[in-house]
């Protein structure tokens, strides 16, 4: 463990990824403490453009995830810093930085467990994006369309990362998952769960659907895998319903 840590500290890619993550965090804080002024937002997206295009060609596998993170980071920060207590603000900010660091590390071949890091990043991006869209407008049609577009694009990119290159199949699955997510999101609106629990459930559904779809296209899909994913998803649903502070 000590040798791995020393190796990481000597790794130029790790340091470069940390520097990019620090820049990402800095422009978020500048926007927050300037009251999300026009110039601070312009600085944020200018920095994000520079950071994105300074990566390797591997960045094309993270295009949707990177820009959805960029798009929802500021409104997510606004909601967290204006409505949540300090411990949650701190956790939220560290989670944002971690997701960004994971993406940068994967783009620049830092991690050996690329699929695990990718999954963690995209689960985090899914939760962030769905939470922000829920907070912006739970019943407005435009936000339902945004959820559909987000899930369709992020699910398709997730599949392509796992080697599913059949464009029509990926597009069909993304489209279908987008429609299912909107229906589930609408259904969850009838339960007084709150934004965070509903976002956890929808993110878990997307992740389970990804696992089953990837297994199907790789020829590894079987009854045991489907039952395992269904069991995990049902367990998450029950746990969320049990611990959620129901708000009417």
ABEGO torsion letter per residue (X at the ends): XAAAAAAAAABAAAAAAAAAAAAAAAAAAAAAAAGGBAAAAAAAAAAAAAAAAABBAAAAAAAAAAAAAAAAAAAAAAAAAAABBAAAAAAAAAAAAAAAAAAAAAAAGABABAAAAAAAAAAAAAAAAAAAAAAAEAABAAAAAAAAAAAAAAAAAAAAAAGBABAAAAAAAAAAAAAAAAAAAAAAAABBAEAAAAAAAAAAAAAAAAAAAAAAAAGABBAAAAAAAAAAAAAAAAAAAAABBBBX
